[in-house]
Amino acid sequence: MQGRLRKQDLTVAVRTECAHSQRDINIDITSNLSWTVHEDECRPVIFVPLVDFAKLRAPNIIDAF
């Protein structure tokens, strides 16, 4: 995250919605990559795609999927 590069504590507020229920989801992610979900009953599934950047020919990882 930008905060680690600048050596500052930053928080990113992600506002989105559930693809299944269309309920709002509000997630805060800090510079140390800890996260908080504000909705009590929300259990989001979070993943990190494995991308071999040395072999990636697409202009970005979104186009690779």
All heavy atoms as a GROMACS GRO file, in nm:
protein
  523
    1MET      N    1   0.083  -0.119   0.000
    1MET     CA    2   0.000   0.000   0.000
    1MET      C    3   0.087   0.124   0.000
    1MET      O    4   0.203   0.122   0.038
    1MET     CB    5  -0.091   0.001   0.122
    1MET     CG    6  -0.217  -0.081   0.104
    1MET     SD    7  -0.328  -0.077   0.248
    1MET     CE    8  -0.377   0.091   0.255
    2GLN      N    9   0.026   0.233  -0.038
    2GLN     CA   10   0.095   0.361  -0.047
    2GLN      C   11   0.156   0.403   0.087
    2GLN      O   12   0.263   0.461   0.091
    2GLN     CB   13  -0.004   0.468  -0.095
    2GLN     CG   14   0.060   0.597  -0.131
    2GLN     CD   15   0.136   0.591  -0.263
    2GLN    OE1   16   0.136   0.492  -0.332
    2GLN    NE2   17   0.202   0.698  -0.295
    3GLY      N   18   0.088   0.371   0.197
    3GLY     CA   19   0.139   0.408   0.328
    3GLY      C   20   0.273   0.345   0.361
    3GLY      O   21   0.358   0.408   0.423
    4ARG      N   22   0.293   0.221   0.318
    4ARG     CA   23   0.421   0.155   0.342
    4ARG      C   24   0.532   0.221   0.261
    4ARG      O   25   0.643   0.236   0.308
    4ARG     CB   26   0.412   0.007   0.308
    4ARG     CG   27   0.322  -0.066   0.402
    4ARG     CD   28   0.325  -0.212   0.380
    4ARG     NE   29   0.322  -0.272   0.511
    4ARG     CZ   30   0.364  -0.391   0.541
    4ARG    NH1   31   0.414  -0.467   0.449
    4ARG    NH2   32   0.357  -0.435   0.664
    5LEU      N   33   0.502   0.260   0.139
    5LEU     CA   34   0.602   0.326   0.055
    5LEU      C   35   0.640   0.463   0.112
    5LEU      O   36   0.755   0.504   0.108
    5LEU     CB   37   0.549   0.343  -0.088
    5LEU     CG   38   0.526   0.214  -0.164
    5LEU    CD1   39   0.457   0.243  -0.298
    5LEU    CD2   40   0.656   0.139  -0.187
    6ARG      N   41   0.542   0.535   0.165
    6ARG     CA   42   0.567   0.669   0.219
    6ARG      C   43   0.603   0.668   0.367
    6ARG      O   44   0.625   0.772   0.427
    6ARG     CB   45   0.443   0.755   0.200
    6ARG     CG   46   0.412   0.783   0.056
    6ARG     CD   47   0.289   0.867   0.043
    6ARG     NE   48   0.259   0.893  -0.095
    6ARG     CZ   49   0.223   1.010  -0.142
    6ARG    NH1   50   0.210   1.112  -0.062
    6ARG    NH2   51   0.199   1.026  -0.269
    7LYS      N   52   0.599   0.549   0.428
    7LYS     CA   53   0.624   0.534   0.571
    7LYS      C   54   0.526   0.618   0.653
    7LYS      O   55   0.563   0.689   0.746
    7LYS     CB   56   0.769   0.566   0.603
    7LYS     CG   57   0.864   0.470   0.537
    7LYS     CD   58   1.006   0.495   0.572
    7LYS     CE   59   1.082   0.383   0.507
    7LYS     NZ   60   1.207   0.400   0.465
    8GLN      N   61   0.399   0.611   0.612
    8GLN     CA   62   0.290   0.680   0.682
    8GLN      C   63   0.179   0.580   0.707
    8GLN      O   64   0.159   0.487   0.628
    8GLN     CB   65   0.232   0.794   0.595
    8GLN     CG   66   0.328   0.903   0.562
    8GLN     CD   67   0.266   1.003   0.465
    8GLN    OE1   68   0.175   0.973   0.390
    8GLN    NE2   69   0.319   1.124   0.465
    9ASP      N   70   0.107   0.599   0.816
    9ASP     CA   71  -0.011   0.517   0.842
    9ASP      C   72  -0.128   0.571   0.762
    9ASP      O   73  -0.166   0.687   0.777
    9ASP     CB   74  -0.046   0.517   0.992
    9ASP     CG   75   0.059   0.443   1.073
    9ASP    OD1   76   0.120   0.348   1.019
    9ASP    OD2   77   0.079   0.479   1.190
   10LEU      N   78  -0.180   0.489   0.673
   10LEU     CA   79  -0.295   0.527   0.592
   10LEU      C   80  -0.402   0.421   0.605
   10LEU      O   81  -0.374   0.305   0.637
   10LEU     CB   82  -0.256   0.541   0.444
   10LEU     CG   83  -0.152   0.645   0.408
   10LEU    CD1   84  -0.120   0.637   0.260
   10LEU    CD2   85  -0.201   0.784   0.443
   11THR      N   86  -0.525   0.459   0.577
   11THR     CA   87  -0.637   0.365   0.574
   11THR      C   88  -0.714   0.387   0.445
   11THR      O   89  -0.742   0.501   0.408
   11THR     CB   90  -0.731   0.386   0.694
   11THR    OG1   91  -0.656   0.366   0.814
   11THR    CG2   92  -0.846   0.289   0.691
   12VAL      N   93  -0.747   0.278   0.379
   12VAL     CA   94  -0.829   0.282   0.259
   12VAL      C   95  -0.968   0.235   0.298
   12VAL      O   96  -0.983   0.131   0.363
   12VAL     CB   97  -0.771   0.191   0.148
   12VAL    CG1   98  -0.866   0.180   0.032
   12VAL    CG2   99  -0.637   0.241   0.104
   13ALA      N  100  -1.069   0.312   0.260
   13ALA     CA  101  -1.208   0.273   0.285
   13ALA      C  102  -1.266   0.217   0.155
   13ALA      O  103  -1.273   0.287   0.054
   13ALA     CB  104  -1.289   0.394   0.331
   14VAL      N  105  -1.302   0.089   0.157
   14VAL     CA  106  -1.360   0.023   0.041
   14VAL      C  107  -1.510   0.017   0.061
   14VAL      O  108  -1.558  -0.038   0.160
   14VAL     CB  109  -1.302  -0.119   0.023
   14VAL    CG1  110  -1.367  -0.190  -0.095
   14VAL    CG2  111  -1.151  -0.115   0.010
   15ARG      N  112  -1.583   0.075  -0.032
   15ARG     CA  113  -1.729   0.071  -0.028
   15ARG      C  114  -1.775  -0.006  -0.150
   15ARG      O  115  -1.750   0.034  -0.264
   15ARG     CB  116  -1.788   0.213  -0.032
   15ARG     CG  117  -1.732   0.308   0.072
   15ARG     CD  118  -1.773   0.270   0.213
   15ARG     NE  119  -1.713   0.362   0.309
   15ARG     CZ  120  -1.636   0.324   0.410
   15ARG    NH1  121  -1.610   0.197   0.429
   15ARG    NH2  122  -1.586   0.412   0.493
   16THR      N  123  -1.840  -0.120  -0.128
   16THR     CA  124  -1.882  -0.205  -0.238
   16THR      C  125  -2.014  -0.272  -0.202
   16THR      O  126  -2.078  -0.233  -0.104
   16THR     CB  127  -1.771  -0.307  -0.272
   16THR    OG1  128  -1.805  -0.378  -0.391
   16THR    CG2  129  -1.747  -0.404  -0.158
   17GLU      N  130  -2.054  -0.370  -0.279
   17GLU     CA  131  -2.174  -0.445  -0.244
   17GLU      C  132  -2.151  -0.593  -0.272
   17GLU      O  133  -2.067  -0.630  -0.356
   17GLU     CB  134  -2.297  -0.395  -0.321
   17GLU     CG  135  -2.301  -0.429  -0.465
   17GLU     CD  136  -2.430  -0.386  -0.533
   17GLU    OE1  137  -2.495  -0.291  -0.486
   17GLU    OE2  138  -2.464  -0.449  -0.633
   18CYS      N  139  -2.225  -0.675  -0.201
   18CYS     CA  140  -2.218  -0.819  -0.217
   18CYS      C  141  -2.276  -0.857  -0.353
   18CYS      O  142  -2.385  -0.813  -0.390
   18CYS     CB  143  -2.296  -0.887  -0.105
   18CYS     SG  144  -2.305  -1.066  -0.122
   19ALA      N  145  -2.203  -0.940  -0.428
   19ALA     CA  146  -2.251  -0.983  -0.559
   19ALA      C  147  -2.372  -1.076  -0.546
   19ALA      O  148  -2.453  -1.086  -0.637
   19ALA     CB  149  -2.140  -1.055  -0.634
   20HIS      N  150  -2.386  -1.141  -0.431
   20HIS     CA  151  -2.496  -1.235  -0.410
   20HIS      C  152  -2.622  -1.165  -0.359
   20HIS      O  153  -2.730  -1.182  -0.414
   20HIS     CB  154  -2.453  -1.345  -0.314
   20HIS     CG  155  -2.561  -1.441  -0.279
   20HIS    ND1  156  -2.608  -1.534  -0.369
   20HIS    CD2  157  -2.631  -1.458  -0.165
   20HIS    CE1  158  -2.705  -1.604  -0.311
   20HIS    NE2  159  -2.720  -1.559  -0.187
   21SER      N  160  -2.608  -1.085  -0.253
   21SER     CA  161  -2.725  -1.025  -0.187
   21SER      C  162  -2.747  -0.878  -0.221
   21SER      O  163  -2.849  -0.822  -0.185
   21SER     CB  164  -2.710  -1.037  -0.035
   21SER     OG  165  -2.605  -0.954   0.009
   22GLN      N  166  -2.651  -0.815  -0.286
   22GLN     CA  167  -2.653  -0.671  -0.316
   22GLN      C  168  -2.655  -0.583  -0.191
   22GLN      O  169  -2.686  -0.465  -0.199
   22GLN     CB  170  -2.771  -0.634  -0.408
   22GLN     CG  171  -2.754  -0.678  -0.552
   22GLN     CD  172  -2.776  -0.827  -0.570
   22GLN    OE1  173  -2.871  -0.881  -0.518
   22GLN    NE2  174  -2.689  -0.892  -0.644
   23ARG      N  175  -2.618  -0.638  -0.077
   23ARG     CA  176  -2.606  -0.557   0.045
   23ARG      C  177  -2.475  -0.479   0.042
   23ARG      O  178  -2.374  -0.525  -0.012
   23ARG     CB  179  -2.607  -0.646   0.169
   23ARG     CG  180  -2.738  -0.712   0.195
   23ARG     CD  181  -2.732  -0.792   0.322
   23ARG     NE  182  -2.853  -0.866   0.342
   23ARG     CZ  183  -2.867  -0.959   0.434
   23ARG    NH1  184  -2.768  -0.987   0.517
   23ARG    NH2  185  -2.981  -1.022   0.446
   24ASP      N  186  -2.478  -0.360   0.101
   24ASP     CA  187  -2.357  -0.279   0.110
   24ASP      C  188  -2.253  -0.347   0.197
   24ASP      O  189  -2.286  -0.411   0.296
   24ASP     CB  190  -2.388  -0.141   0.170
   24ASP     CG  191  -2.466  -0.053   0.075
   24ASP    OD1  192  -2.464  -0.079  -0.047
   24ASP    OD2  193  -2.530   0.042   0.124
   25ILE      N  194  -2.126  -0.332   0.156
   25ILE     CA  195  -2.013  -0.381   0.234
   25ILE      C  196  -1.914  -0.266   0.248
   25ILE      O  197  -1.877  -0.203   0.150
   25ILE     CB  198  -1.943  -0.500   0.166
   25ILE    CG1  199  -2.040  -0.616   0.145
   25ILE    CG2  200  -1.823  -0.546   0.249
   25ILE    CD1  201  -1.980  -0.731   0.065
   26ASN      N  202  -1.872  -0.240   0.371
   26ASN     CA  203  -1.777  -0.133   0.401
   26ASN      C  204  -1.657  -0.194   0.474
   26ASN      O  205  -1.672  -0.249   0.583
   26ASN     CB  206  -1.842  -0.025   0.488
   26ASN     CG  207  -1.959   0.038   0.416
   26ASN    OD1  208  -1.940   0.110   0.320
   26ASN    ND2  209  -2.080   0.011   0.460
   27ILE      N  210  -1.541  -0.186   0.410
   27ILE     CA  211  -1.420  -0.246   0.463
   27ILE      C  212  -1.312  -0.139   0.472
   27ILE      O  213  -1.291  -0.063   0.378
   27ILE     CB  214  -1.369  -0.360   0.372
   27ILE    CG1  215  -1.479  -0.465   0.350
   27ILE    CG2  216  -1.244  -0.425   0.430
   27ILE    CD1  217  -1.446  -0.567   0.245
   28ASP      N  218  -1.244  -0.132   0.587
   28ASP     CA  219  -1.128  -0.045   0.602
   28ASP      C  220  -1.003  -0.133   0.601
   28ASP      O  221  -0.998  -0.236   0.669
   28ASP     CB  222  -1.133   0.033   0.732
   28ASP     CG  223  -1.243   0.138   0.732
   28ASP    OD1  224  -1.287   0.177   0.624
   28ASP    OD2  225  -1.284   0.180   0.843
   29ILE      N  226  -0.902  -0.093   0.523
   29ILE     CA  227  -0.774  -0.165   0.516
   29ILE      C  228  -0.664  -0.068   0.554
   29ILE      O  229  -0.654   0.041   0.496
   29ILE     CB  230  -0.750  -0.221   0.375
   29ILE    CG1  231  -0.869  -0.306   0.330
   29ILE    CG2  232  -0.621  -0.302   0.372
   29ILE    CD1  233  -0.864  -0.345   0.183
   30THR      N  234  -0.582  -0.106   0.651
   30THR     CA  235  -0.477  -0.017   0.700
   30THR      C  236  -0.344  -0.044   0.630
   30THR      O  237  -0.330  -0.143   0.557
   30THR     CB  238  -0.457  -0.034   0.852
   30THR    OG1  239  -0.406  -0.166   0.874
   30THR    CG2  240  -0.586  -0.013   0.928
   31SER      N  241  -0.248   0.042   0.656
   31SER     CA  242  -0.115   0.028   0.596
   31SER      C  243  -0.048  -0.105   0.631
   31SER      O  244   0.031  -0.157   0.553
   31SER     CB  245  -0.024   0.141   0.644
   31SER     OG  246  -0.071   0.263   0.597
   32ASN      N  247  -0.078  -0.159   0.747
   32ASN     CA  248  -0.018  -0.288   0.784
   32ASN      C  249  -0.102  -0.407   0.736
   32ASN      O  250  -0.080  -0.519   0.777
   32ASN     CB  251   0.008  -0.296   0.935
   32ASN     CG  252  -0.119  -0.298   1.016
   32ASN    OD1  253  -0.230  -0.296   0.962
   32ASN    ND2  254  -0.104  -0.301   1.147
   33LEU      N  255  -0.200  -0.378   0.647
   33LEU     CA  256  -0.285  -0.477   0.580
   33LEU      C  257  -0.384  -0.546   0.674
   33LEU      O  258  -0.437  -0.652   0.641
   33LEU     CB  259  -0.201  -0.579   0.503
   33LEU     CG  260  -0.111  -0.520   0.396
   33LEU    CD1  261  -0.034  -0.630   0.324
   33LEU    CD2  262  -0.190  -0.437   0.296
   34SER      N  263  -0.409  -0.487   0.790
   34SER     CA  264  -0.520  -0.538   0.871
   34SER      C  265  -0.648  -0.480   0.814
   34SER      O  266  -0.647  -0.374   0.750
   34SER     CB  267  -0.503  -0.502   1.018
   34SER     OG  268  -0.510  -0.362   1.035
   35TRP      N  269  -0.760  -0.548   0.832
   35TRP     CA  270  -0.885  -0.501   0.774
   35TRP      C  271  -0.999  -0.518   0.873
   35TRP      O  272  -0.995  -0.604   0.961
   35TRP     CB  273  -0.913  -0.572   0.643
   35TRP     CG  274  -0.905  -0.722   0.647
   35TRP    CD1  275  -0.791  -0.797   0.638
   35TRP    CD2  276  -1.013  -0.813   0.665
   35TRP    NE1  277  -0.822  -0.930   0.648
   35TRP    CE2  278  -0.958  -0.943   0.664
   35TRP    CE3  279  -1.150  -0.799   0.682
   35TRP    CZ2  280  -1.036  -1.056   0.679
   35TRP    CZ3  281  -1.227  -0.912   0.695
   35TRP    CH2  282  -1.170  -1.039   0.694
   36THR      N  283  -1.099  -0.432   0.857
   36THR     CA  284  -1.218  -0.434   0.941
   36THR      C  285  -1.340  -0.425   0.850
   36THR      O  286  -1.347  -0.339   0.763
   36THR     CB  287  -1.219  -0.313   1.037
   36THR    OG1  288  -1.100  -0.316   1.115
   36THR    CG2  289  -1.340  -0.316   1.128
   37VAL      N  290  -1.435  -0.516   0.873
   37VAL     CA  291  -1.563  -0.511   0.803
   37VAL      C  292  -1.663  -0.451   0.899
   37VAL      O  293  -1.674  -0.493   1.014
   37VAL     CB  294  -1.608  -0.652   0.760
   37VAL    CG1  295  -1.743  -0.647   0.691
   37VAL    CG2  296  -1.506  -0.716   0.669
   38HIS      N  297  -1.739  -0.351   0.855
   38HIS     CA  298  -1.828  -0.278   0.944
   38HIS      C  299  -1.965  -0.343   0.962
   38HIS      O  300  -2.032  -0.315   1.061
   38HIS     CB  301  -1.843  -0.134   0.896
   38HIS     CG  302  -1.714  -0.059   0.906
   38HIS    ND1  303  -1.668  -0.001   1.022
   38HIS    CD2  304  -1.617  -0.035   0.815
   38HIS    CE1  305  -1.551   0.055   1.002
   38HIS    NE2  306  -1.518   0.036   0.876
   39GLU      N  307  -2.006  -0.427   0.872
   39GLU     CA  308  -2.136  -0.494   0.884
   39GLU      C  309  -2.119  -0.620   0.968
   39GLU      O  310  -2.034  -0.705   0.939
   39GLU     CB  311  -2.192  -0.530   0.744
   39GLU     CG  312  -2.234  -0.410   0.663
   39GLU     CD  313  -2.117  -0.326   0.612
   39GLU    OE1  314  -2.007  -0.378   0.594
   39GLU    OE2  315  -2.137  -0.205   0.594
   40ASP      N  316  -2.201  -0.634   1.073
   40ASP     CA  317  -2.188  -0.744   1.168
   40ASP      C  318  -2.202  -0.882   1.104
   40ASP      O  319  -2.128  -0.973   1.137
   40ASP     CB  320  -2.290  -0.732   1.280
   40ASP     CG  321  -2.260  -0.616   1.374
   40ASP    OD1  322  -2.141  -0.577   1.383
   40ASP    OD2  323  -2.353  -0.564   1.436
   41GLU      N  324  -2.295  -0.899   1.015
   41GLU     CA  325  -2.322  -1.032   0.959
   41GLU      C  326  -2.247  -1.058   0.829
   41GLU      O  327  -2.267  -1.161   0.765
   41GLU     CB  328  -2.472  -1.049   0.936
   41GLU     CG  329  -2.550  -1.044   1.066
   41GLU     CD  330  -2.699  -1.058   1.046
   41GLU    OE1  331  -2.742  -1.090   0.934
   41GLU    OE2  332  -2.773  -1.036   1.143
   42CYS      N  333  -2.160  -0.970   0.790
   42CYS     CA  334  -2.087  -0.982   0.664
   42CYS      C  335  -1.960  -1.064   0.684
   42CYS      O  336  -1.880  -1.035   0.774
   42CYS     CB  337  -2.054  -0.843   0.611
   42CYS     SG  338  -1.969  -0.846   0.454
   43ARG      N  339  -1.938  -1.164   0.601
   43ARG     CA  340  -1.817  -1.246   0.604
   43ARG      C  341  -1.761  -1.254   0.462
   43ARG      O  342  -1.776  -1.353   0.392
   43ARG     CB  343  -1.846  -1.388   0.655
   43ARG     CG  344  -1.912  -1.396   0.791
   43ARG     CD  345  -1.814  -1.362   0.903
   43ARG     NE  346  -1.876  -1.375   1.032
   43ARG     CZ  347  -1.931  -1.276   1.099
   43ARG    NH1  348  -1.934  -1.156   1.048
   43ARG    NH2  349  -1.984  -1.294   1.218
   44PRO      N  350  -1.695  -1.147   0.416
   44PRO     CA  351  -1.647  -1.147   0.277
   44PRO      C  352  -1.538  -1.250   0.254
   44PRO      O  353  -1.461  -1.283   0.344
   44PRO     CB  354  -1.594  -1.006   0.257
   44PRO     CG  355  -1.560  -0.959   0.394
   44PRO     CD  356  -1.658  -1.026   0.488
   45VAL      N  357  -1.533  -1.300   0.133
   45VAL     CA  358  -1.426  -1.390   0.090
   45VAL      C  359  -1.323  -1.305   0.018
   45VAL      O  360  -1.354  -1.236  -0.078
   45VAL     CB  361  -1.481  -1.499  -0.004
   45VAL    CG1  362  -1.368  -1.587  -0.055
   45VAL    CG2  363  -1.587  -1.582   0.066
   46ILE      N  364  -1.201  -1.305   0.069
   46ILE     CA  365  -1.094  -1.223   0.015
   46ILE      C  366  -0.985  -1.316  -0.037
   46ILE      O  367  -0.948  -1.412   0.029
   46ILE     CB  368  -1.038  -1.128   0.123
   46ILE    CG1  369  -1.150  -1.036   0.171
   46ILE    CG2  370  -0.919  -1.049   0.070
   46ILE    CD1  371  -1.113  -0.952   0.290
   47PHE      N  372  -0.939  -1.288  -0.158
   47PHE     CA  373  -0.833  -1.371  -0.215
   47PHE      C  374  -0.732  -1.284  -0.288
   47PHE      O  375  -0.761  -1.171  -0.325
   47PHE     CB  376  -0.891  -1.477  -0.309
   47PHE     CG  377  -0.948  -1.417  -0.436
   47PHE    CD1  378  -0.871  -1.410  -0.551
   47PHE    CD2  379  -1.078  -1.368  -0.438
   47PHE    CE1  380  -0.923  -1.354  -0.666
   47PHE    CE2  381  -1.130  -1.313  -0.554
   47PHE     CZ  382  -1.053  -1.306  -0.668
   48VAL      N  383  -0.615  -1.340  -0.306
   48VAL     CA  384  -0.510  -1.273  -0.381
   48VAL      C  385  -0.478  -1.362  -0.500
   48VAL      O  386  -0.436  -1.477  -0.481
   48VAL     CB  387  -0.384  -1.251  -0.295
   48VAL    CG1  388  -0.272  -1.189  -0.377
   48VAL    CG2  389  -0.416  -1.167  -0.173
   49PRO      N  390  -0.499  -1.315  -0.622
   49PRO     CA  391  -0.469  -1.400  -0.737
   49PRO      C  392  -0.319  -1.422  -0.751
   49PRO      O  393  -0.239  -1.331  -0.726
   49PRO     CB  394  -0.524  -1.321  -0.855
   49PRO     CG  395  -0.533  -1.181  -0.808
   49PRO     CD  396  -0.553  -1.186  -0.659
   50LEU      N  397  -0.282  -1.542  -0.787
   50LEU     CA  398  -0.141  -1.573  -0.811
   50LEU      C  399  -0.110  -1.540  -0.956
   50LEU      O  400  -0.166  -1.599  -1.047
   50LEU     CB  401  -0.112  -1.720  -0.781
   50LEU     CG  402  -0.135  -1.762  -0.636
   50LEU    CD1  403  -0.114  -1.912  -0.621
   50LEU    CD2  404  -0.043  -1.686  -0.543
   51VAL      N  405  -0.021  -1.446  -0.976
   51VAL     CA  406   0.015  -1.401  -1.110
   51VAL      C  407   0.166  -1.409  -1.125
   51VAL      O  408   0.240  -1.356  -1.042
   51VAL     CB  409  -0.033  -1.255  -1.134
   51VAL    CG1  410   0.012  -1.207  -1.271
   51VAL    CG2  411  -0.182  -1.244  -1.119
   52ASP      N  412   0.210  -1.476  -1.230
   52ASP     CA  413   0.352  -1.481  -1.261
   52ASP      C  414   0.383  -1.358  -1.347
   52ASP      O  415   0.362  -1.358  -1.469
   52ASP     CB  416   0.386  -1.610  -1.336
   52ASP     CG  417   0.535  -1.625  -1.362
   52ASP    OD1  418   0.610  -1.525  -1.345
   52ASP    OD2  419   0.577  -1.735  -1.400
   53PHE      N  420   0.429  -1.252  -1.283
   53PHE     CA  421   0.452  -1.126  -1.353
   53PHE      C  422   0.560  -1.136  -1.460
   53PHE      O  423   0.560  -1.061  -1.557
   53PHE     CB  424   0.482  -1.014  -1.254
   53PHE     CG  425   0.362  -0.972  -1.176
   53PHE    CD1  426   0.345  -1.012  -1.044
   53PHE    CD2  427   0.263  -0.894  -1.233
   53PHE    CE1  428   0.233  -0.976  -0.972
   53PHE    CE2  429   0.151  -0.856  -1.162
   53PHE     CZ  430   0.136  -0.897  -1.031
   54ALA      N  431   0.653  -1.229  -1.446
   54ALA     CA  432   0.756  -1.247  -1.547
   54ALA      C  433   0.698  -1.298  -1.679
   54ALA      O  434   0.750  -1.269  -1.786
   54ALA     CB  435   0.864  -1.343  -1.496
   55LYS      N  436   0.587  -1.372  -1.671
   55LYS     CA  437   0.524  -1.428  -1.791
   55LYS      C  438   0.400  -1.353  -1.834
   55LYS      O  439   0.343  -1.384  -1.938
   55LYS     CB  440   0.489  -1.575  -1.766
   55LYS     CG  441   0.610  -1.664  -1.746
   55LYS     CD  442   0.568  -1.806  -1.724
   55LYS     CE  443   0.690  -1.895  -1.700
   55LYS     NZ  444   0.650  -2.034  -1.674
   56LEU      N  445   0.357  -1.255  -1.757
   56LEU     CA  446   0.234  -1.182  -1.788
   56LEU      C  447   0.252  -1.098  -1.914
   56LEU      O  448   0.341  -1.014  -1.922
   56LEU     CB  449   0.197  -1.091  -1.670
   56LEU     CG  450   0.068  -1.010  -1.687
   56LEU    CD1  451  -0.053  -1.100  -1.694
   56LEU    CD2  452   0.055  -0.910  -1.573
   57ARG      N  453   0.168  -1.123  -2.014
   57ARG     CA  454   0.175  -1.048  -2.139
   57ARG      C  455   0.059  -0.948  -2.153
   57ARG      O  456   0.062  -0.861  -2.238
   57ARG     CB  457   0.175  -1.143  -2.260
   57ARG     CG  458   0.295  -1.234  -2.262
   57ARG     CD  459   0.424  -1.156  -2.281
   57ARG     NE  460   0.540  -1.243  -2.273
   57ARG     CZ  461   0.635  -1.232  -2.180
   57ARG    NH1  462   0.629  -1.138  -2.089
   57ARG    NH2  463   0.736  -1.314  -2.179
   58ALA      N  464  -0.042  -0.962  -2.071
   58ALA     CA  465  -0.156  -0.870  -2.073
   58ALA      C  466  -0.111  -0.735  -2.018
   58ALA      O  467  -0.014  -0.728  -1.940
   58ALA     CB  468  -0.272  -0.925  -1.991
   59PRO      N  469  -0.179  -0.626  -2.053
   59PRO     CA  470  -0.139  -0.494  -2.003
   59PRO      C  471  -0.157  -0.477  -1.852
   59PRO      O  472  -0.094  -0.392  -1.791
   59PRO     CB  473  -0.226  -0.397  -2.080
   59PRO     CG  474  -0.338  -0.476  -2.135
   59PRO     CD  475  -0.289  -0.617  -2.147
   60ASN      N  476  -0.242  -0.560  -1.790
   60ASN     CA  477  -0.263  -0.558  -1.646
   60ASN      C  478  -0.322  -0.691  -1.602
   60ASN      O  479  -0.361  -0.772  -1.686
   60ASN     CB  480  -0.353  -0.440  -1.604
   60ASN     CG  481  -0.485  -0.445  -1.676
   60ASN    OD1  482  -0.560  -0.541  -1.662
   60ASN    ND2  483  -0.514  -0.342  -1.754
   61ILE      N  484  -0.328  -0.715  -1.471
   61ILE     CA  485  -0.375  -0.846  -1.425
   61ILE      C  486  -0.525  -0.865  -1.450
   61ILE      O  487  -0.571  -0.976  -1.464
   61ILE     CB  488  -0.340  -0.874  -1.278
   61ILE    CG1  489  -0.411  -0.777  -1.184
   61ILE    CG2  490  -0.191  -0.872  -1.256
   61ILE    CD1  491  -0.398  -0.816  -1.037
   62ILE      N  492  -0.600  -0.758  -1.458
   62ILE     CA  493  -0.744  -0.770  -1.485
   62ILE      C  494  -0.766  -0.829  -1.624
   62ILE      O  495  -0.849  -0.918  -1.642
   62ILE     CB  496  -0.815  -0.635  -1.470
   62ILE    CG1  497  -0.807  -0.590  -1.324
   62ILE    CG2  498  -0.961  -0.642  -1.517
   62ILE    CD1  499  -0.853  -0.449  -1.299
   63ASP      N  500  -0.690  -0.784  -1.723
   63ASP     CA  501  -0.701  -0.838  -1.858
   63ASP      C  502  -0.655  -0.983  -1.867
   63ASP      O  503  -0.693  -1.056  -1.957
   63ASP     CB  504  -0.624  -0.752  -1.957
   63ASP     CG  505  -0.689  -0.618  -1.983
   63ASP    OD1  506  -0.811  -0.605  -1.955
   63ASP    OD2  507  -0.620  -0.526  -2.029
   64ALA      N  508  -0.572  -1.026  -1.772
   64ALA     CA  509  -0.523  -1.164  -1.772
   64ALA      C  510  -0.630  -1.262  -1.728
   64ALA      O  511  -0.621  -1.381  -1.757
   64ALA     CB  512  -0.401  -1.176  -1.681
   65PHE      N  513  -0.734  -1.213  -1.661
   65PHE     CA  514  -0.841  -1.301  -1.616
   65PHE      C  515  -0.954  -1.290  -1.710
   65PHE      O  516  -1.054  -1.306  -1.716
   65PHE     CB  517  -0.882  -1.267  -1.472
   65PHE     CG  518  -0.774  -1.301  -1.374
   65PHE    CD1  519  -0.684  -1.203  -1.331
   65PHE    CD2  520  -0.758  -1.429  -1.325
   65PHE    CE1  521  -0.583  -1.233  -1.241
   65PHE    CE2  522  -0.660  -1.459  -1.236
   65PHE     CZ  523  -0.571  -1.362  -1.194
   0.00000   0.00000   0.00000
